[in-house]
C-alpha cells in the first residue's frame, strides 16, 4: 500500500465523524462573518468612529483570507491537511478571543486579521479533507452537506447576532466562537486521519509572493474603486499592478520545479470552466445579496427582523437543495445538474429584475426561491467536479482554488455591482446623489436595482452557456469509446 496517499475507500475511516469535524470549521467561519455584519452599526457607536473605518473589520478579514487561500492549499499538499486544519481552528479561536478583548477599533481590525489567518486555513482545506475521506461515489453528497453547513451559518448568524446584541455586549459575538472552536479541534485531532504527503517538495516563495501582491492590489483596487470611482489614477494603478504581477506569477510558475499551482490542471478546459462558472455565480449572488437589505429597508420599509427573515429565503432553499443535488450528481454525473442549476438561476435573476415599489413579501419569496434552488443544484455538483478532477497530491491547491473563486467572486461582486447600482442611480437623477444612492428617490433606487440585476442575468447567462458547452463536449468525448465495442473492438480488461 502507498502510505503517502492512502485510499479512503480501503481503510477504516469514520467518514461521518470526519465530516462533523470539518463541518464545525465551516460553520464557525460562516457564522462569524454574518454575525459581524450585523454588529457593524453597534461598533460605529461603541468606538465613536465612522463607518468607513469600521468596514475594515469585514474588509480586513476578507482581504487576508483571499490572499492566503492558495498558499495554505500548497502547504497542505506538502505537509498534510490535518495539522494545518487543526492549526486553523486554534488560530481562529484564539483570534476570536482577542477580538472580544479588543480595546479600540484598530486593535479589533488587527485581531480580525489574526482570525482570518485561521479562517483561511479552514476554508482552503475543508473540501480537500472531505474529498480525501469519502469515496468518489459519495463525494457529491458529502460536499453538498458541507454546502448545507454554509447555509446554516449564513442563516444563524444574523439571528444569533441580533440576540447577542440585544442581551449582551458586542464582545460576545466573538466569544461565542470559543466552545465551537474547542469542540471542532477535539473532533479534528480525534477523527481526521493524518496522511503523509510525498517528501522532497519545496514551497515556491517567489510564486507565492507574486500571487499575494497580485491579489492584494486587485482587491484594494476594487475596494477603493467602489468608494471613489474606478477612473481614479490610484485605482487604475492598483489594477494595472495586479495585472502585471499576475503575468509575473504565471511566468514564475512555468519555470518553477515545485510550483504553487500546477498549471497543467488548467489544460483541462472542463476544469477551468468549473472554476469560471463558480466564480461568476458568486459574483452575482454576493452583488444581489448586498443590495437587497437596502431595497427591503429603504424602499419597502421593513424592520431589521423582517429583513433578516426575508434574506434567509435564499440560504434556506440552497441548504435544502445542495445535499440532494450532491447525491443526484453521484448517480447521474455533475455536468447535467450544474447546467440545470445555472438555467434555474437565469430564471430566478430575471424574476428579481422585476422587483417594484410595491412588491409583497410573497412576491419577494417567489422571486428568490429559484435563486436558492438553482444555486444548490449548481454548487454541490460543480464543487464535486473540481475536486474530482484534481490528483490526490494536488487536492489542497484544488480546494484552495475552489475557496478562492468564492471569496474573490464575493468581493468582486460587491465592489462592481455596488458601483454599478450607484452609477445607474446617478444617471437616472442626472447628477451624483448627495449622501449616496440610498438617499435617492425610491423609484430611482428600484430602477437602478433592476438595471443592475439585468447585468447579473447577463453574467449568469454566460456561465450557463459555458456549462452547456462543457456538457456537449463531455458527451462527445464519450461517444467514440461507446462506439468501439459496436465496431468489433471490445475494450481490454480493466478499461
Legacy VTK file of the C-alpha trace (Angstrom):
# vtk DataFile Version 3.0
C-alpha trace
ASCII
DATASET POLYDATA
POINTS 495 float
0.000 0.000 0.000
1.128 3.538 -0.720
1.273 5.016 2.758
1.774 8.561 1.487
-1.609 8.609 -0.240
-3.859 6.062 1.475
-7.102 5.232 -0.266
-10.099 6.198 1.879
-12.174 3.506 0.202
-9.859 0.749 1.506
-9.189 1.846 5.092
-11.496 2.087 8.119
-12.035 5.826 8.388
-15.074 7.122 10.275
-16.069 9.358 7.427
-19.091 10.942 9.096
-17.131 11.937 12.184
-14.549 13.471 9.841
-17.430 15.323 8.167
-18.592 16.562 11.601
-15.093 17.845 12.375
-14.795 19.694 9.072
-18.376 20.978 9.371
-17.501 22.634 12.689
-14.833 24.731 10.978
-17.086 25.553 8.025
-19.919 26.603 10.321
-17.564 28.620 12.520
-16.084 30.615 9.634
-19.504 31.213 8.036
-21.484 32.239 11.089
-18.732 34.591 12.235
-18.937 36.647 9.064
-22.694 37.122 9.234
-22.649 37.920 12.971
-20.008 40.612 12.479
-22.008 42.228 9.650
-24.992 42.621 11.983
-22.772 44.280 14.619
-21.235 46.971 12.379
-23.684 49.763 13.392
-23.083 48.886 17.057
-19.314 49.099 16.544
-19.662 52.547 14.955
-21.445 53.810 18.084
-19.250 51.960 20.594
-15.930 53.200 19.217
-17.330 56.607 18.219
-15.904 56.314 14.719
-17.151 56.402 11.134
-18.472 53.559 9.047
-15.616 53.812 6.517
-13.197 52.701 9.271
-15.490 50.082 10.821
-15.932 48.480 7.385
-12.337 47.291 7.635
-13.439 44.884 10.357
-15.043 42.970 7.462
-12.732 44.002 4.623
-9.533 43.214 6.543
-10.829 39.709 7.181
-11.873 39.115 3.565
-8.659 40.500 2.085
-6.488 38.368 4.376
-8.427 35.171 3.721
-8.473 35.653 -0.046
-4.764 36.369 -0.394
-3.717 33.338 1.702
-6.019 30.564 0.410
-3.743 29.187 -2.307
-0.600 29.354 -0.172
-2.384 27.348 2.522
-3.545 24.814 -0.073
0.003 24.330 -1.343
1.408 23.957 2.184
-1.243 21.310 2.897
-0.148 19.298 -0.143
3.416 19.461 1.204
2.934 18.843 4.942
-0.523 17.283 5.333
-4.004 18.678 5.764
-4.856 17.588 9.306
-2.191 19.605 11.104
-2.941 22.769 9.091
-6.710 22.432 9.562
-6.260 21.876 13.306
-3.883 24.829 13.400
-6.510 26.913 11.614
-9.070 26.101 14.307
-6.589 27.076 17.041
-5.635 30.375 15.374
-9.253 31.246 14.526
-10.466 30.525 18.066
-7.577 32.441 19.641
-8.195 35.314 17.232
-11.870 35.317 18.247
-10.933 35.691 21.910
-8.546 38.534 21.035
-11.314 40.244 19.024
-13.620 40.022 22.030
-10.922 41.674 24.151
-10.198 44.449 21.608
-9.715 47.872 23.230
-10.052 50.046 20.097
-11.361 49.819 16.565
-7.816 49.480 15.223
-6.947 46.656 17.607
-10.175 44.920 16.545
-9.182 45.195 12.878
-5.713 43.800 13.680
-7.168 40.868 15.634
-9.595 40.170 12.769
-6.544 39.703 10.537
-5.264 37.091 13.022
-8.682 35.444 12.935
-8.603 35.496 9.134
-5.333 33.567 9.083
-7.111 30.709 10.855
-10.167 31.152 8.638
-8.031 30.775 5.505
-6.559 27.517 6.815
-10.045 26.090 7.404
-11.731 27.389 4.254
-8.918 26.244 1.973
-8.779 22.682 3.291
-12.349 21.667 4.184
-13.286 20.368 0.684
-9.889 18.649 0.331
-10.309 16.689 3.564
-13.859 15.693 2.583
-12.709 14.586 -0.885
-9.846 12.598 0.605
-12.110 10.885 3.143
-15.204 9.988 1.121
-15.244 7.568 -1.819
-15.863 9.072 -5.254
-19.365 7.553 -5.271
-20.322 9.733 -2.265
-18.259 12.849 -2.944
-21.152 14.928 -4.285
-23.371 14.098 -1.303
-20.575 14.924 1.146
-19.767 18.267 -0.496
-23.495 19.003 -0.595
-23.682 18.559 3.165
-20.761 20.954 3.577
-22.804 23.422 1.496
-25.677 22.895 3.936
-23.362 23.924 6.801
-22.502 27.134 4.939
-26.217 27.897 4.593
-26.879 27.167 8.260
-24.088 29.565 9.222
-25.474 32.291 6.975
-28.983 31.802 8.398
-27.977 31.522 12.057
-25.538 34.437 12.046
-27.967 37.377 11.844
-30.422 35.753 14.275
-27.796 34.824 16.853
-26.044 38.171 16.387
-29.282 40.041 16.997
-29.986 38.066 20.177
-26.459 38.630 21.489
-26.503 42.358 20.778
-29.928 42.655 22.372
-28.960 40.825 25.584
-25.166 41.161 25.893
-22.305 43.380 24.722
-20.733 43.201 21.265
-17.745 41.287 22.718
-19.851 38.128 22.882
-20.276 37.901 19.110
-16.631 36.763 19.168
-16.579 34.891 22.488
-19.379 32.633 21.200
-16.811 31.025 18.866
-14.790 29.623 21.766
-16.873 26.499 22.611
-17.455 25.677 18.927
-13.732 26.021 18.200
-12.733 23.799 21.128
-15.231 21.095 20.117
-14.127 21.294 16.479
-10.459 20.970 17.463
-11.221 17.871 19.548
-13.055 16.247 16.626
-10.256 17.052 14.169
-7.493 15.697 16.420
-9.532 12.605 17.274
-11.039 11.598 13.944
-9.392 13.250 10.921
-6.733 10.873 9.504
-3.191 12.199 9.165
-1.947 11.486 5.644
1.732 11.847 4.846
2.427 13.579 1.527
5.465 12.586 -0.504
8.612 14.309 0.723
11.139 16.364 -1.196
8.721 19.167 -2.082
9.669 22.829 -1.803
7.487 25.885 -1.273
7.510 28.288 -4.221
8.233 31.501 -2.316
8.685 33.773 -5.410
5.396 32.498 -6.853
3.586 32.909 -3.532
4.895 36.484 -3.180
3.842 37.422 -6.738
0.385 35.925 -6.194
-0.016 37.685 -2.837
0.824 41.089 -4.370
-1.427 40.376 -7.377
-4.456 39.553 -5.229
-3.770 42.336 -2.699
-3.537 45.079 -5.335
-6.578 43.728 -7.179
-8.743 43.605 -4.059
-7.595 47.016 -2.839
-8.297 48.434 -6.296
-11.822 47.021 -6.218
-12.436 48.273 -2.675
-11.190 51.819 -3.338
-12.857 51.889 -6.765
-16.249 51.166 -5.270
-15.896 54.149 -2.915
-14.203 56.771 -5.076
-14.681 55.579 -8.668
-12.719 53.239 -10.913
-11.364 56.105 -13.052
-9.093 57.497 -10.324
-5.324 57.173 -11.049
-4.688 55.364 -7.759
-7.317 52.720 -8.548
-6.135 52.318 -12.132
-2.559 51.955 -10.851
-3.554 49.212 -8.396
-5.459 47.256 -11.064
-2.561 47.638 -13.520
-0.160 46.359 -10.851
-2.445 43.373 -10.284
-2.333 42.524 -13.993
1.465 42.885 -14.081
2.001 40.627 -11.066
-0.442 38.073 -12.499
1.720 37.880 -15.625
4.825 37.596 -13.423
3.205 34.836 -11.367
2.374 32.788 -14.485
5.941 33.231 -15.776
7.359 32.048 -12.424
5.035 29.034 -12.300
6.028 27.887 -15.783
9.684 27.656 -14.763
9.342 26.514 -11.133
10.269 22.904 -10.366
7.770 22.893 -7.469
5.144 25.487 -8.499
2.481 26.990 -6.257
-0.156 25.957 -8.791
0.336 23.107 -11.218
-0.705 24.913 -14.394
-1.280 21.575 -16.115
-4.566 21.419 -14.178
-5.861 24.161 -16.470
-5.081 22.180 -19.617
-8.437 20.599 -18.992
-10.920 23.096 -20.377
-13.664 21.486 -18.308
-11.749 22.049 -15.049
-11.243 25.710 -15.971
-14.918 26.110 -16.856
-15.929 24.701 -13.459
-13.861 27.381 -11.723
-15.028 30.194 -14.034
-18.726 29.362 -13.676
-18.315 29.060 -9.897
-16.657 32.482 -9.786
-19.455 34.048 -11.875
-22.190 32.645 -9.621
-20.516 34.097 -6.512
-20.078 37.488 -8.215
-23.816 37.503 -8.901
-25.073 36.209 -5.552
-22.822 38.500 -3.496
-23.906 41.519 -5.507
-27.628 40.894 -5.201
-27.463 39.951 -1.507
-25.536 43.157 -0.793
-28.265 45.237 -2.462
-31.338 43.501 -1.026
-31.160 44.884 2.549
-31.204 48.432 1.137
-34.214 47.593 -1.034
-36.151 45.869 1.756
-35.449 48.546 4.369
-35.207 51.803 2.375
-37.809 51.094 -0.310
-40.305 48.669 1.234
-39.844 49.936 4.796
-39.351 46.608 6.591
-37.667 46.454 10.000
-34.456 44.526 10.750
-36.268 41.374 11.899
-38.399 41.149 8.749
-35.373 41.908 6.568
-33.429 39.093 8.215
-36.265 36.629 7.680
-36.662 37.535 4.009
-32.914 37.379 3.381
-32.937 33.842 4.802
-35.056 32.585 1.885
-32.056 32.089 -0.402
-29.741 30.223 2.025
-32.635 28.045 3.264
-33.502 26.986 -0.292
-29.814 26.433 -1.070
-29.257 24.429 2.110
-32.181 22.106 1.353
-31.249 21.633 -2.301
-27.455 21.262 -2.051
-27.298 17.820 -0.342
-29.987 16.470 -2.696
-28.132 17.791 -5.741
-24.881 16.325 -4.441
-26.439 12.868 -4.091
-28.008 13.090 -7.550
-24.684 14.119 -9.087
-23.105 10.960 -7.648
-25.647 8.933 -9.665
-26.143 10.952 -12.852
-22.941 12.981 -13.177
-22.017 16.529 -12.198
-22.329 18.302 -15.535
-26.093 17.960 -16.250
-27.101 19.116 -12.758
-24.695 22.060 -12.848
-26.155 23.193 -16.179
-29.729 22.815 -14.893
-28.836 24.812 -11.781
-27.433 27.671 -13.860
-30.550 27.644 -16.038
-32.732 27.967 -12.933
-30.507 30.831 -11.745
-31.093 32.717 -15.009
-34.856 32.414 -14.467
-34.545 33.497 -10.825
-32.479 36.606 -11.557
-34.842 37.551 -14.383
-37.666 37.411 -11.840
-35.682 39.550 -9.355
-35.194 42.191 -12.072
-38.966 42.850 -11.832
-38.937 43.974 -8.167
-41.011 47.108 -7.722
-42.113 49.742 -5.216
-44.995 47.557 -4.019
-43.598 44.014 -4.100
-45.234 41.884 -1.394
-43.323 39.519 0.925
-44.769 36.586 -1.027
-43.647 38.176 -4.286
-40.127 38.555 -2.876
-40.039 34.928 -1.696
-41.269 33.569 -5.037
-38.564 35.521 -6.863
-35.727 34.344 -4.616
-36.700 30.686 -4.249
-35.423 29.847 -7.776
-32.098 31.529 -6.977
-31.626 29.425 -3.837
-32.718 26.243 -5.623
-30.542 26.984 -8.663
-27.504 27.755 -6.502
-27.999 24.498 -4.597
-28.361 22.492 -7.820
-25.193 24.064 -9.223
-22.747 24.358 -6.346
-22.523 20.795 -4.997
-22.059 19.131 -8.431
-19.659 21.867 -9.534
-17.554 21.550 -6.382
-17.516 17.782 -6.804
-16.344 18.141 -10.415
-13.484 20.472 -9.410
-12.271 18.238 -6.591
-12.714 15.065 -8.635
-10.556 16.439 -11.450
-7.545 17.061 -9.182
-4.962 14.353 -8.449
-4.692 13.340 -4.793
-1.354 15.119 -4.361
-2.975 18.373 -5.526
-6.225 18.252 -3.510
-5.034 21.047 -1.216
-4.400 23.506 -4.041
-7.643 22.479 -5.817
-9.553 23.102 -2.596
-7.793 26.455 -2.256
-8.763 27.390 -5.825
-12.359 26.472 -5.055
-12.393 28.670 -1.950
-10.671 31.467 -3.894
-13.445 31.544 -6.515
-15.923 32.053 -3.672
-14.182 34.849 -1.766
-12.815 36.596 -4.860
-16.230 36.384 -6.503
-17.944 37.827 -3.444
-15.582 40.791 -3.162
-15.708 41.444 -6.912
-19.498 41.279 -6.977
-19.932 43.622 -4.028
-17.495 46.182 -5.458
-18.501 46.202 -9.128
-22.255 45.685 -8.800
-22.455 48.127 -5.885
-20.681 50.742 -8.018
-22.998 49.951 -10.937
-26.071 50.469 -8.744
-24.777 53.879 -7.659
-23.849 54.815 -11.230
-27.266 53.913 -12.616
-28.988 55.915 -9.868
-26.836 58.919 -10.770
-27.786 58.596 -14.429
-31.493 58.481 -13.579
-31.249 61.604 -11.410
-28.890 63.349 -13.823
-26.228 64.025 -11.172
-24.346 62.472 -8.276
-26.810 61.723 -5.467
-25.932 63.692 -2.334
-25.259 61.330 0.562
-25.118 58.272 -1.689
-27.581 56.182 -3.635
-29.600 55.284 -0.536
-30.740 58.923 -0.376
-32.095 58.840 -3.923
-35.863 58.714 -4.512
-37.288 55.230 -4.019
-38.294 54.901 -7.660
-34.717 55.717 -8.717
-33.280 53.125 -6.306
-35.585 50.447 -7.709
-34.894 51.352 -11.355
-31.132 51.239 -10.708
-31.561 47.924 -8.876
-33.463 46.420 -11.808
-30.749 47.524 -14.241
-28.061 46.018 -12.033
-29.977 42.743 -11.803
-30.221 42.584 -15.599
-26.435 42.780 -15.727
-26.391 39.843 -13.294
-28.713 37.977 -15.677
-26.133 38.541 -18.398
-23.305 37.238 -16.164
-25.223 34.075 -15.240
-26.243 33.551 -18.867
-22.556 33.458 -19.823
-21.962 30.865 -17.088
-24.970 28.857 -18.330
-23.721 28.846 -21.936
-20.225 27.796 -20.812
-21.722 24.956 -18.794
-23.850 23.822 -21.751
-20.760 23.839 -23.967
-18.890 21.751 -21.397
-21.807 19.301 -21.211
-21.813 18.910 -25.018
-18.028 18.417 -25.069
-18.272 15.809 -22.325
-20.957 13.882 -24.228
-18.920 13.991 -27.445
-15.794 12.738 -25.709
-17.713 9.657 -24.518
-19.182 8.765 -27.905
-16.110 7.181 -29.566
-15.474 4.992 -26.516
-19.087 3.833 -26.547
-18.909 3.120 -30.282
-15.780 0.919 -30.157
-17.486 -2.308 -28.961
-20.092 -1.988 -31.714
-17.285 -1.752 -34.291
-15.929 -5.105 -33.247
-13.189 -3.833 -30.967
-14.098 -4.869 -27.401
-12.320 -2.954 -24.667
-9.350 -4.532 -22.980
-9.864 -5.916 -19.479
-9.727 -3.161 -16.877
-10.735 -0.361 -19.292
LINES 1 496
495 0 1 2 3 4 5 6 7 8 9 10 11 12 13 14 15 16 17 18 19 20 21 22 23 24 25 26 27 28 29 30 31 32 33 34 35 36 37 38 39 40 41 42 43 44 45 46 47 48 49 50 51 52 53 54 55 56 57 58 59 60 61 62 63 64 65 66 67 68 69 70 71 72 73 74 75 76 77 78 79 80 81 82 83 84 85 86 87 88 89 90 91 92 93 94 95 96 97 98 99 100 101 102 103 104 105 106 107 108 109 110 111 112 113 114 115 116 117 118 119 120 121 122 123 124 125 126 127 128 129 130 131 132 133 134 135 136 137 138 139 140 141 142 143 144 145 146 147 148 149 150 151 152 153 154 155 156 157 158 159 160 161 162 163 164 165 166 167 168 169 170 171 172 173 174 175 176 177 178 179 180 181 182 183 184 185 186 187 188 189 190 191 192 193 194 195 196 197 198 199 200 201 202 203 204 205 206 207 208 209 210 211 212 213 214 215 216 217 218 219 220 221 222 223 224 225 226 227 228 229 230 231 232 233 234 235 236 237 238 239 240 241 242 243 244 245 246 247 248 249 250 251 252 253 254 255 256 257 258 259 260 261 262 263 264 265 266 267 268 269 270 271 272 273 274 275 276 277 278 279 280 281 282 283 284 285 286 287 288 289 290 291 292 293 294 295 296 297 298 299 300 301 302 303 304 305 306 307 308 309 310 311 312 313 314 315 316 317 318 319 320 321 322 323 324 325 326 327 328 329 330 331 332 333 334 335 336 337 338 339 340 341 342 343 344 345 346 347 348 349 350 351 352 353 354 355 356 357 358 359 360 361 362 363 364 365 366 367 368 369 370 371 372 373 374 375 376 377 378 379 380 381 382 383 384 385 386 387 388 389 390 391 392 393 394 395 396 397 398 399 400 401 402 403 404 405 406 407 408 409 410 411 412 413 414 415 416 417 418 419 420 421 422 423 424 425 426 427 428 429 430 431 432 433 434 435 436 437 438 439 440 441 442 443 444 445 446 447 448 449 450 451 452 453 454 455 456 457 458 459 460 461 462 463 464 465 466 467 468 469 470 471 472 473 474 475 476 477 478 479 480 481 482 483 484 485 486 487 488 489 490 491 492 493 494
